[in-house]
């Protein structure tokens, strides 16, 4: 197969188009799940809040304004075909440059603190993988995977800080029962209360090792993968249990705390059983592009 060249402009156009969609428009699935939640909500206060959330989504799309004041951190899962040559820079640098331009073009909030131990956007310089940066919009988070073929697929999300703060990872003993894992996921979401701005989306990673399990939970929020029937049943049980706990919309009340639970699994070492939970708010800003 001949090597296919993808230009810098092709990548930049795709990324800026994706950010321009995400910052002001929920995914069709998100909008539908919120409408279903509103129609099925029994608590009047929660139903009113869901109406406000839906109205906010409509206004944001119509007026081209951010869905939330926290315009998030750009997270990208990239699948780069082995028969592709990227022209004009590295994939990471091109996505980063485009994110910088998009934040300016769409008037998004600068949210990256230069020093992790200081809550400051002062523009002080920081080390990023051996490079220096004074950009309060960068770096983006890029997970790069090589795959067969001549396409570049980008799965992108704008991830807010409030929901991200509520994630957890636990290293279970390999003999842990399924109920223990489900309990951990349910308690993580319920104990978060209103902090992640429910109703939420819940990504769960099971397996891998310490760091790959956390990435897997984030991936579960952004990508659909084929899964076994027993995993789908587990997702349904966890979702039902979370909503039966009654934390509700924004943590106030009602039977809608979570909209969806997505689980991804990977092989693990026989001595370990990592489980990670990553939570996303009701805006759930994600999309994909294929080049």
PAZAPA-4460 file (N, C-alpha, C; in steps of 0.05 Angstrom, whole numbers, plus 32768, in hexadecimal, padded with zeros to 4 digits):
% residues 291
    n_x    n_y    n_z   ca_x   ca_y   ca_z    c_x    c_y    c_z   seq   type   mol
   8011   7FE8   8000   8000   8000   8000   8012   8019   8000     1      X     A
   800B   802C   7FEF   801A   8045   7FED   8016   8056   8006     2      X     A
   802A   8064   800E   8028   8076   8025   8017   808E   801D     3      X     A
   8004   8095   802E   7FF3   80AC   8029   7FFC   80C3   803B     4      X     A
   7FFE   80DB   802F   8007   80F3   803D   7FEE   8103   8047     5      X     A
   7FEE   810A   8060   7FDA   811B   806B   7FE7   8136   8072     6      X     A
   7FDC   814B   8068   7FE9   8165   806C   7FE2   8171   8087     7      X     A
   7FF2   8184   8090   7FEC   8192   80A9   7FD1   81A0   80A8     8      X     A
   7FC9   81AB   8091   7FB0   81B9   808F   7F98   81A5   8091     9      X     A
   7F9B   818D   8087   7F85   817A   808A   7F80   8173   80A8    10      X     A
   7F96   8170   80B7   7F93   816A   80D3   7F88   8182   80E2    11      X     A
   7F93   819A   80DC   7F89   81B2   80EA   7F6C   81B7   80E4    12      X     A
   7F64   81B4   80CB   7F48   81B9   80C4   7F35   81A5   80D3    13      X     A
   7F3D   818C   80D5   7F2D   8178   80E3   7F2B   817F   8100    14      X     A
   7F41   8186   810D   7F41   818C   812A   7F31   81A5   8130    15      X     A
   7F35   81BA   8121   7F27   81D3   8127   7F09   81CF   8122    16      X     A
   7F02   81BF   810E   7EE5   81BA   8109   7ED9   81AA   8120    17      X     A
   7EE9   8197   812B   7EDF   8187   8141   7EDC   8197   815A    18      X     A
   7EEF   81A9   8160   7EED   81BA   8178   7ED5   81CD   8175    19      X     A
   7ED2   81D8   815D   7EBC   81EA   8157   7EA1   81DD   815B    20      X     A
   7EA0   81C3   8157   7E87   81B4   815C   7E83   81AE   8179    21      X     A
   7E98   81A5   8186   7E96   819B   81A2   7E8F   81B1   81B6    22      X     A
   7E9C   81C9   81B3   7E9A   81DC   81C9   7E7D   81E7   81CC    23      X     A
   7E6D   81E4   81B7   7E52   81F0   81B9   7E3B   81DC   81B3    24      X     A
   7E42   81C3   81AC   7E2D   81B0   81A5   7E31   8196   81B2    25      X     A
   7E1D   818C   81C1   7E1F   8171   81CC   7E1C   815D   81B5    26      X     A
   7E25   8145   81BA   7E22   8130   81A6   7E04   8129   81A4    27      X     A
   7DFB   811F   818D   7DDF   8117   818A   7DD7   8103   81A0    28      X     A
   7DE9   80F0   81A7   7DE3   80DD   81BC   7DDE   80EB   81D7    29      X     A
   7DEF   80FE   81DD   7DEC   810D   81F6   7DD1   811B   81F7    30      X     A
   7DCA   8129   81E2   7DB1   8137   81E1   7D99   8124   81E5    31      X     A
   7D9A   810D   81D8   7D84   80FA   81DA   7D83   80EE   81F6    32      X     A
   7D99   80E7   8202   7D99   80DC   821D   7D8E   80F0   8231    33      X     A
   7D95   810A   822D   7D8B   811E   823F   7D6C   8122   823C    34      X     A
   7D63   8121   8223   7D46   8123   821F   7D37   810B   822C    35      X     A
   7D43   80F3   8228   7D37   80DB   8234   7D37   80DD   8253    36      X     A
   7D4C   80E8   825E   7D4E   80EB   827B   7D39   80FF   8284    37      X     A
   7D36   8115   8276   7D22   8129   827D   7D06   811E   827C    38      X     A
   7D00   810F   8267   7CE5   8103   8264   7CDF   80EE   827A    39      X     A
   7CF4   80E0   8283   7CF0   80CB   8297   7CF5   80D4   82B3    40      X     A
   7CFD   80ED   82B7   7D03   80F6   82D2   7CEA   80FB   82E3    41      X     A
   7CEA   80F0   82FB   7CD2   80F2   830C   7CD4   810A   831F    42      X     A
   7CEC   8114   8324   7CEF   812A   8337   7CEC   8145   8328    43      X     A
   7CDB   8156   8332   7CD5   816F   8323   7CED   8181   8322    44      X     A
   7CFC   8184   8337   7D14   8195   8337   7D28   818B   8323    45      X     A
   7D2D   8170   8323   7D40   8165   8310   7D36   8168   82F3    46      X     A
   7D1C   8166   82EF   7D11   8169   82D4   7D15   8186   82CB    47      X     A
   7D11   8199   82DD   7D16   81B5   82D5   7D33   81BA   82CE    48      X     A
   7D45   81AE   82DE   7D62   81B2   82D8   7D6A   81A5   82BE    49      X     A
   7D5E   818F   82B7   7D63   8182   829D   7D59   8194   8287    50      X     A
   7D42   81A1   828B   7D38   81B4   8277   7D4C   81CB   8272    51      X     A
   7D57   81D4   8288   7D6B   81EA   8286   7D84   81E1   8278    52      X     A
   7D8D   81C9   827E   7DA5   81BE   8270   7D9F   81BC   8252    53      X     A
   7D88   81B1   824B   7D81   81AF   822E   7D7F   81CA   8221    54      X     A
   7D73   81DD   822F   7D71   81F8   8224   7D8D   8205   8220    55      X     A
   7D9F   8200   8233   7DBA   820A   8231   7DC8   81FE   8218    56      X     A
   7DC4   81E4   8214   7DD0   81D7   81FC   7DC5   81E4   81E2    57      X     A
   7DAB   81E9   81E1   7DA0   81F5   81C9   7DAB   8212   81C5    58      X     A
   7DAD   8221   81DA   7DB7   823C   81D8   7DD4   823C   81CF    59      X     A
   7DE4   822B   81DB   7E01   8229   81D4   7E04   8223   81B7    60      X     A
   7DF5   8210   81AC   7DF8   8209   8190   7DEF   8220   817E    61      X     A
   7DD9   822D   8186   7DCE   8242   8175   7DDF   825B   8175    62      X     A
   7DEA   8262   818C   7DFA   827B   818F   7E18   8276   818C    63      X     A
   7E20   825D   8187   7E3C   8256   8185   7E4C   825F   819E    64      X     A
   7E41   8257   81B5   7E4D   825E   81CF   7E54   8244   81DD    65      X     A
   7E68   8244   81EF   7E70   822C   81FD   7E59   8220   820D    66      X     A
   7E58   8205   820D   7E44   81F7   821D   7E48   81FC   823B    67      X     A
   7E61   8201   8242   7E68   8205   825E   7E7F   8218   8260    68      X     A
   7E81   8227   8277   7E97   8239   827A   7EB2   822B   827B    69      X     A
   7EB2   8212   8285   7ECA   8201   8284   7ECB   81F5   8268    70      X     A
   7EDB   8201   8257   7EDC   81F7   823B   7EEF   81E0   8237    71      X     A
   7EFB   81D7   824E   7F08   81BD   824E   7F24   81BB   8245    72      X     A
   7F2F   81A3   8247   7F49   819C   823D   7F45   818A   8225    73      X     A
   7F53   818F   820F   7F50   817E   81F7   7F5E   8163   81FB    74      X     A
   7F4F   814E   81F8   7F59   8133   81FA   7F54   8126   81DF    75      X     A
   7F69   8118   81D5   7F67   810C   81BA   7F72   80EF   81BB    76      X     A
   7F62   80DD   81B1   7F6B   80C2   81AB   7F6E   80C0   818D    77      X     A
   7F87   80BC   8184   7F8D   80BC   8167   7F95   80A0   815E    78      X     A
   7F89   8098   8148   7F90   807E   813C   7F9D   8085   8121    79      X     A
   7FB7   8082   8120   7FC7   8089   8108   7FCE   8071   80F8    80      X     A
   7FC5   8071   80DF   7FCB   805A   80CD   7FE8   8058   80C7    81      X     A
   7FF2   803F   80C5   800E   803A   80BF   8017   8043   80A3    82      X     A
   8003   8047   8092   8009   8050   8076   8005   806E   8073    83      X     A
   8008   807D   8088   8004   809A   8087   801E   80A8   808E    84      X     A
   8023   80BE   807F   8039   80D0   8085   802C   80EB   808C    85      X     A
   8032   80F6   80A4   8027   8110   80AC   803B   8125   80A4    86      X     A
   8032   8138   8094   8043   814D   8089   803F   8167   8098    87      X     A
   8055   8175   809D   8053   818F   80A9   8056   8190   80C7    88      X     A
   805E   817B   80D4   8061   817A   80F0   8059   8160   80FC    89      X     A
   805D   815D   8116   8053   8145   8124   8035   8148   8129    90      X     A
   8028   8131   812C   800C   8132   8132   8006   8141   814B    91      X     A
   8017   813D   8160   8013   814C   8179   8015   816A   8175    92      X     A
   802A   8173   8167   802D   818F   8163   8017   819C   8153    93      X     A
   800E   818E   813E   7FF8   8198   812E   7FDE   819B   813D    94      X     A
   7FD8   8187   814D   7FBF   8188   815D   7FC2   819E   8172    95      X     A
   7FD9   81A1   817E   7FDD   81B6   8192   7FDB   81D2   8186    96      X     A
   7FE7   81D6   816F   7FE5   81F0   8161   7FC8   81F7   815B    97      X     A
   7FB9   81E3   8152   7F9D   81E7   814A   7F8C   81ED   8163    98      X     A
   7F92   81DF   8179   7F83   81E4   8191   7F88   8201   819A    99      X     A
   7FA0   820B   8199   7FA6   8226   81A0   7F96   823A   818F   100      X     A
   7F95   8235   8175   7F85   8246   8163   7F67   8244   8169   101      X     A
   7F5E   822C   816E   7F41   8228   8173   7F38   8236   818C   102      X     A
   7F49   8235   81A1   7F42   8242   81BA   7F3E   8260   81B5   103      X     A
   7F4F   826B   81A4   7F4D   8288   819E   7F35   828E   818C   104      X     A
   7F31   827D   8178   7F1C   8282   8165   7F00   8280   8172   105      X     A
   7EFD   826C   8184   7EE3   8267   8190   7EE0   8274   81AC   106      X     A
   7EF4   8284   81B4   7EF4   8292   81CD   7EEF   827F   81E5   107      X     A
   7EFF   826A   81E6   7EFD   8256   81FB   7F10   825E   8212   108      X     A
   7F09   8255   822A   7F17   825D   8242   7F33   824F   8243   109      X     A
   7F47   825F   824A   7F62   8253   824F   7F61   8245   826A   110      X     A
   7F69   822B   826A   7F65   821B   8282   7F7D   820B   828B   111      X     A
   7F94   820F   827E   7FAB   81FE   8284   7FBE   820E   8296   112      X     A
   7FC2   8204   82AF   7FD5   8211   82C2   7FF1   8209   82BB   113      X     A
   8003   821C   82B9   801E   8216   82B1   802D   8204   82C5   114      X     A
   8028   8209   82DF   8034   81F9   82F3   801E   81E9   8301   115      X     A
   8020   81CE   8301   800A   81BE   830D   8005   81C3   832A   116      X     A
   8019   81CD   8339   8015   81D2   8356   800B   81EE   835B   117      X     A
   8007   81FE   8347   7FFD   8219   834A   7FE4   821C   8339   118      X     A
   7FCF   8227   8345   7FB7   822C   8336   7FB9   8248   8328   119      X     A
   7FC9   8249   8313   7FCF   8262   8306   7FD0   825F   82E8   120      X     A
   7FC6   8272   82DA   7FC8   8273   82BD   7FDB   828A   82B5   121      X     A
   7FF0   828E   82C5   8001   82A6   82C2   8012   82A6   82AA   122      X     A
   8013   828F   829C   8024   828E   8284   8040   8286   828A   123      X     A
   8046   827E   82A3   8061   8275   82A9   8067   825C   8299   124      X     A
   8080   8258   8293   8088   8242   8281   8088   8228   8290   125      X     A
   8083   8212   8281   8081   81F8   828D   808F   81E4   827B   126      X     A
   8097   81CD   8288   80A3   81B7   8278   808D   81A5   826F   127      X     A
   808C   819F   8255   8079   818C   824A   8088   8178   8239   128      X     A
   808D   8160   8245   809B   814B   8237   80B5   8155   822B   129      X     A
   80C5   8164   823B   80DF   816E   8232   80DD   8188   8222   130      X     A
   80C6   8192   821E   80C3   81AB   820F   80B8   81C1   8222   131      X     A
   80BC   81DA   821A   80B3   81F0   822A   8099   81FB   821F   132      X     A
   8087   8204   8230   806E   820F   8227   8065   8225   823A   133      X     A
   805B   823B   822F   804E   824F   8240   8031   8254   8237   134      X     A
   8025   823F   822B   800B   8242   821F   7FF5   8238   8231   135      X     A
   7FE3   8249   823A   7FCE   8240   824D   7FB8   8230   8240   136      X     A
   7FBC   8228   8226   7FA9   8216   8218   7FB5   81FB   8212   137      X     A
   7FCF   81F8   8217   7FDD   81E0   8210   7FEC   81D5   8228   138      X     A
   7FF4   81BB   8228   7FF2   81A9   8212   7FD7   819B   8211   139      X     A
   7FD0   8190   81FA   7FB9   817E   81F8   7FC2   8163   8202   140      X     A
   7FAE   8151   8207   7FB4   8136   820F   7FB0   8124   81F6   141      X     A
   7FC5   8118   81ED   7FC4   8107   81D5   7FCC   80EB   81DB   142      X     A
   7FBA   80D8   81D4   7FC0   80BB   81D5   7FC2   80B1   81B8   143      X     A
   7FDA   80A8   81B1   7FDF   80A1   8195   7FE2   8083   8192   144      X     A
   7FD3   8078   817F   7FD4   805B   8179   7FD8   8057   815B   145      X     A
   7FEB   8046   8154   7FEF   803F   8138   7FDD   8027   8131   146      X     A
   7FD0   802A   811A   7FBE   8015   8110   7FC3   8010   80F3   147      X     A
   7FBB   7FF9   80E8   7FBF   7FF4   80CB   7FAF   8008   80BB   148      X     A
   7FB8   800D   80A2   7FA8   801D   8090   7FB3   8039   808A   149      X     A
   7FA4   8049   807B   7FAC   8063   8072   7F99   8079   807A   150      X     A
   7F8E   8076   8092   7F7C   808B   809D   7F86   8094   80B8   151      X     A
   7F7F   80AD   80BE   7F83   80B8   80D9   7F68   80BD   80E5   152      X     A
   7F63   80B0   80FC   7F49   80B4   810A   7F4F   80C2   8124   153      X     A
   7F41   80D8   8129   7F44   80E8   8142   7F2A   80E7   8152   154      X     A
   7F2C   80DE   816A   7F16   80DF   817D   7F1C   80F5   8191   155      X     A
   7F0C   810A   8192   7F13   8122   81A2   7EFE   8127   81B7   156      X     A
   7F06   8133   81CD   7EF4   813B   81E2   7EFE   8154   81EF   157      X     A
   7EEC   8164   81F9   7EF2   817B   820B   7EEA   8172   8227   158      X     A
   7EFD   816E   8238   7EF8   8162   8252   7EFB   8177   8268   159      X     A
   7EE5   817C   8276   7EE4   8190   828C   7EF2   8186   82A5   160      X     A
   7EFA   8199   82B6   7F09   8192   82CE   7EF8   8186   82E4   161      X     A
   7EE0   8190   82E7   7ECF   8187   82FD   7EC9   8169   82FC   162      X     A
   7EC2   815F   82E5   7EBC   8143   82E2   7ED6   8132   82E4   163      X     A
   7EEB   813D   82D8   7F05   812E   82D8   7F0F   812A   82F5   164      X     A
   7F0A   813E   8306   7F12   813C   8322   7F05   8125   8331   165      X     A
   7EEF   811B   8327   7EE0   8106   8336   7EE8   80EA   832E   166      X     A
   7EFA   80E7   831C   7F03   80CC   8313   7F13   80BE   8329   167      X     A
   7F13   80A4   8328   7F22   8093   833B   7F2E   807B   832D   168      X     A
   7F43   8070   8339   7F4F   8057   8330   7F55   8046   8349   169      X     A
   7F4E   802D   8348   7F54   801B   835E   7F60   8001   8354   170      X     A
   7F75   7FF9   8362   7F83   7FDF   835B   7F77   7FC9   836C   171      X     A
   7F64   7FBA   8360   7F57   7FA4   836E   7F6A   7F8C   836E   172      X     A
   7F66   7F7A   8382   7F73   7F61   8381   7F67   7F50   836B   173      X     A
   7F76   7F3F   835E   7F6B   7F30   8346   7F53   7F1F   834D   174      X     A
   7F4F   7F18   8366   7F38   7F07   836D   7F1F   7F17   8374   175      X     A
   7F1F   7F31   836F   7F08   7F42   8375   7EEF   7F39   8366   176      X     A
   7ED8   7F3A   8374   7EBF   7F32   8368   7EB4   7F48   8356   177      X     A
   7EA4   7F41   8343   7E97   7F54   8331   7E88   7F69   8340   178      X     A
   7E7A   7F60   8356   7E6A   7F73   8366   7E7C   7F89   8372   179      X     A
   7E94   7F82   837A   7EA7   7F95   8386   7EAE   7FAB   8372   180      X     A
   7EB3   7FA2   8359   7EB9   7FB6   8344   7EA2   7FC8   833E   181      X     A
   7E8A   7FBD   833C   7E72   7FCD   8338   7E6D   7FE0   834F   182      X     A
   7E71   7FD7   8367   7E6E   7FE8   837F   7E81   8000   837D   183      X     A
   7E9A   7FFB   8375   7EAE   8010   8373   7EA5   8025   835F   184      X     A
   7E9B   801D   8348   7E93   8030   8333   7E7B   8040   833D   185      X     A
   7E67   8032   8349   7E4F   8040   8352   7E56   8054   8368   186      X     A
   7E67   804D   837B   7E6E   805E   8391   7E7E   8076   8387   187      X     A
   7E8F   8072   8373   7E9E   8088   8368   7E8C   809E   835C   188      X     A
   7E78   8095   834E   7E65   80A8   8341   7E53   80B5   8356   189      X     A
   7E48   80A5   8368   7E35   80AF   837C   7E43   80C2   838F   190      X     A
   7E5B   80BB   8398   7E6A   80CC   83AB   7E72   80E6   839F   191      X     A
   7E74   80E7   8385   7E7B   8101   8378   7E65   8116   837B   192      X     A
   7E4C   810D   837F   7E36   811F   8383   7E32   8131   836A   193      X     A
   7E31   814B   8370   7E2C   815E   835A   7E45   8169   834D   194      X     A
   7E5D   8161   8357   7E76   816C   834D   7E7B   8168   832F   195      X     A
   7E75   8151   8324   7E79   814D   8307   7E63   8157   82F5   196      X     A
   7E4F   8166   8301   7E39   8170   82F2   7E28   815A   82E5   197      X     A
   7E1B   8149   82F6   7E0A   8134   82EB   7DF0   8140   82E0   198      X     A
   7DE4   8131   82CD   7DE9   8114   82C7   7E02   8110   82B7   199      X     A
   7E11   80FB   82BE   7E2C   80F8   82B4   7E2E   80E0   82A1   200      X     A
   7E44   80DF   8293   7E4C   80C8   8284   7E63   80BB   8293   201      X     A
   7E63   80A0   8295   7E76   8092   82A5   7E87   807F   8294   202      X     A
   7EA1   8084   8293   7EB3   8072   8285   7EC2   8060   8299   203      X     A
   7EC3   8047   8293   7ED0   8034   82A5   7EE4   8023   8296   204      X     A
   7EFC   8022   82A1   7F11   8011   8296   7F16   7FFA   82A9   205      X     A
   7F17   7FE2   829F   7F1D   7FCA   82B0   7F34   7FBB   82A2   206      X     A
   7F4A   7FB7   82B1   7F60   7FA8   82A6   7F77   7FBA   829E   207      X     A
   7F8A   7FAF   828F   7FA2   7FBD   8288   7FB4   7FBF   82A0   208      X     A
   7FC3   7FD5   82A2   7FD3   7FDB   82BA   7FCA   7FF6   82C5   209      X     A
   7FD9   8000   82D8   7FD1   8019   82E7   7FCA   8030   82D4   210      X     A
   7FDD   8037   82C2   7FD8   804E   82B2   7FC6   8049   829A   211      X     A
   7FC9   8031   828E   7FB8   802B   8276   7F9B   8028   827E   212      X     A
   7F95   8020   8297   7F79   801D   82A0   7F6C   8038   82A1   213      X     A
   7F7B   804D   82AB   7F6F   8068   82AC   7F6A   8072   8290   214      X     A
   7F7C   806E   827E   7F78   8076   8262   7F60   8068   8256   215      X     A
   7F5D   804E   825D   7F47   803E   8253   7F2C   804A   825C   216      X     A
   7F2A   8053   8275   7F12   805F   827F   7F0B   8079   826F   217      X     A
   7F1F   8089   8269   7F1B   80A1   8258   7F12   8099   823C   218      X     A
   7F1F   8085   8232   7F18   807B   8217   7EFB   8071   8216   219      X     A
   7EF2   8065   822B   7ED7   805B   822C   7EC2   8071   822A   220      X     A
   7EC9   8089   8233   7EB7   80A0   8230   7EB5   80AA   8213   221      X     A
   7ECA   80A5   8203   7ECC   80B2   81E9   7EC8   809F   81D2   222      X     A
   7ECC   8085   81D5   7ECC   8073   81BF   7EB9   805C   81C5   223      X     A
   7EAB   8053   81B0   7E9C   803A   81B2   7EAC   8023   81A7   224      X     A
   7EAD   800D   81B6   7EBB   7FF5   81AD   7EA9   7FDD   81B0   225      X     A
   7EAB   7FC9   819F   7E9B   7FB1   81A3   7EA1   7FA5   81BF   226      X     A
   7E8C   7F9B   81CB   7E8F   7F8F   81E6   7E7D   7F77   81EA   227      X     A
   7E84   7F66   81FD   7E74   7F4E   8202   7E5A   7F55   8210   228      X     A
   7E47   7F43   820E   7E2D   7F47   821A   7E2F   7F4B   8238   229      X     A
   7E42   7F3D   8245   7E44   7F3F   8262   7E4E   7F5B   826B   230      X     A
   7E5F   7F67   825A   7E67   7F83   8260   7E50   7F96   825D   231      X     A
   7E40   7F93   8248   7E28   7FA4   8244   7E15   7FA1   825B   232      X     A
   7E12   7F89   8265   7E00   7F84   827C   7E0B   7F92   8295   233      X     A
   7E26   7F91   8298   7E33   7F9E   82AF   7E2E   7FBD   82AD   234      X     A
   7E31   7FC8   8295   7E2B   7FE4   8292   7E0F   7FEB   829A   235      X     A
   7DFC   7FDB   8292   7DE0   7FE0   829A   7DDB   7FDE   82B8   236      X     A
   7DE8   7FCB   82C5   7DE4   7FC8   82E2   7DF0   7FE0   82F1   237      X     A
   7E07   7FE9   82E8   7E14   7FFF   82F6   7E04   8019   82F2   238      X     A
   7DFA   801D   82D9   7DEA   8035   82D4   7DD1   8035   82E5   239      X     A
   7DC4   801E   82E6   7DAB   801C   82F6   7DB1   8022   8314   240      X     A
   7DC6   8016   831E   7DCD   801A   833A   7DD3   8037   8341   241      X     A
   7DE3   8044   832F   7DE9   8060   8333   7DD0   8071   8335   242      X     A
   7DBE   806D   8322   7DA6   807E   8321   7D92   8077   8338   243      X     A
   7D93   805F   8342   7D82   8058   8359   7D8B   8066   8373   244      X     A
   7DA4   806F   8374   7DAE   807C   838C   7DA3   8097   8390   245      X     A
   7D97   80A4   837B   7D88   80BC   837F   7D97   80D6   8382   246      X     A
   7DB1   80D6   837B   7DC0   80EF   837C   7DB4   8104   8368   247      X     A
   7DAF   80FB   8350   7DA0   810B   833D   7DAF   8121   832F   248      X     A
   7D9F   8131   8320   7DAA   8146   830F   7DB8   815B   8321   249      X     A
   7DD1   8160   831A   7DE3   8173   8328   7DE5   816C   8346   250      X     A
   7DDF   8153   834D   7DE2   814A   8368   7DCC   8152   837B   251      X     A
   7DB7   815E   8370   7DA1   8168   8381   7D8C   8152   8387   252      X     A
   7D82   8146   8371   7D6C   8133   8375   7D66   8125   835B   253      X     A
   7D55   8110   835C   7D4B   8104   8344   7D57   80E9   833E   254      X     A
   7D4D   80DD   8329   7D55   80C2   8322   7D68   80C1   830A   255      X     A
   7D75   80D9   8304   7D87   80DA   82ED   7DA2   80E5   82F7   256      X     A
   7DB4   80D3   8300   7DCF   80DB   8307   7DE2   80D6   82F1   257      X     A
   7DDE   80C0   82E2   7DEF   80B9   82CC   7DDE   80B3   82B3   258      X     A
   7DE9   80BA   829C   7DDC   80B5   8283   7DE6   809C   8275   259      X     A
   7DFF   8095   8279   7E0B   807E   826B   7E23   8074   827A   260      X     A
   7E27   805A   827A   7E3F   804E   8285   7E4C   803E   826E   261      X     A
   7E66   8043   8269   7E75   8035   8254   7E8D   8028   8260   262      X     A
   7E90   800E   825B   7EA6   7FFE   8266   7EB8   7FF4   824F   263      X     A
   7ED2   7FF7   8252   7EE5   7FEA   8241   7EF8   7FD9   8252   264      X     A
   7F00   7FC2   8247   7F11   7FB0   8256   7F2A   7FA9   8245   265      X     A
   7F3F   7FA2   8254   7F58   7F99   8247   7F64   7F82   8258   266      X     A
   7F75   7F71   824C   7F83   7F5D   825B   7F94   7F69   8271   267      X     A
   7F98   7F5A   8286   7FA7   7F65   829E   7FBB   7F50   82A7   268      X     A
   7FCD   7F59   82B8   7FE0   7F47   82C5   7FD0   7F36   82D9   269      X     A
   7FD8   7F1D   82DD   7FC9   7F0B   82EE   7FC9   7F14   830B   270      X     A
   7FDC   7F26   8313   7FDD   7F2F   832F   7FCE   7F49   8333   271      X     A
   7FC3   7F55   831E   7FB6   7F6F   8321   7F9B   7F70   8314   272      X     A
   7F8A   7F82   831F   7F70   7F87   8313   7F69   7FA5   8316   273      X     A
   7F75   7FB6   8305   7F6F   7FD3   8307   7F53   7FD9   82FC   274      X     A
   7F46   7FEC   8309   7F2C   7FF6   8300   7F2C   8014   8303   275      X     A
   7F26   8022   82ED   7F26   803F   82ED   7F0A   804A   82E5   276      X     A
   7F03   8060   82F0   7EEA   806E   82EA   7EF0   808A   82E1   277      X     A
   7EE7   8092   82CA   7EE9   80AD   82C0   7ECE   80B8   82BA   278      X     A
   7EC8   80D0   82C4   7EAD   80DB   82C2   7EAD   80F3   82B0   279      X     A
   7E97   80F6   82A1   7E94   810E   8290   7E79   811A   8296   280      X     A
   7E78   8135   8294   7E5F   8144   829B   7E4A   8140   8286   281      X     A
   7E33   814D   828A   7E1D   814A   8277   7E22   8158   825C   282      X     A
   7E36   8169   825A   7E3C   8175   8240   7E49   8160   822D   283      X     A
   7E5A   814F   8238   7E66   8138   822A   7E6F   8140   820E   284      X     A
   7E83   8151   820C   7E8B   815D   81F2   7EA0   814B   81E5   285      X     A
   7E97   813C   81D1   7EA9   812A   81C3   7EA0   8126   81A6   286      X     A
   7EB3   811F   8195   7EAD   811A   8179   7EC5   810C   816C   287      X     A
   7EC2   8104   8153   7ED7   80F5   8145   7EDA   8101   8129   288      X     A
   7EF2   80FE   811E   7EF8   8106   8102   7F0A   80F1   80F6   289      X     A
   7F04   80EB   80DC   7F15   80D8   80CD   7F21   80E7   80B5   290      X     A
   7F3B   80E6   80B2   7F49   80F3   809C   7F55   80DE   808A   291      X     A
***
